Amino acid sequence: MKRLLYTAFLSLLSTVVFAQQQQFQLSTHILDVSKGSPARDVSIKLEKYDDQTKTWSFVADNKTDSNGRISDFLSSEKTNLGVYKLTFHTREYFQKEGVESFYPFIEVVFEITDQNHYHVPITLSAFGYSTYRGN
């Protein structure tokens, strides 16, 4: 019985360790408030600011899924402290929707100051947007 419990414990521990390795520190979400639904297939670029050179460097890019989400920016295995910028390429999204919009892209700059998870979503319409730190 002890051996069975020990084996189950090791299996559970390896599952937890694997799950932790798959975690990401940054996610985002776009809700199109004019439709009340997620904005899917929106390209988003992530860049990091270099304080010394005063320049931005490319980190990653991705497209929102069917729920308007990207959950896998910045692997938690690294130290990701610093200033980042998400660029939401909204022009293409609105063109596909057949809607005229004011913002061809939206840049959101924020700072990661610890190892916690950061969720940086936007609510979007053709002539306005809002952002906040989510969870």
Secondary structure, DSSP 8 states (H G I E B T S, - for coil): -HHHHHHHHHHHHHHHHHHHHT-EEEEEEEEETTTTEE--S-EEEEEEEETTTTEEEEEEEEE--TTSEEEEEEETTS---EEEEEEEEHHHHHHHHT---S-S-EEEEEEE-SSS-EE--EEEETTEEEE--B-
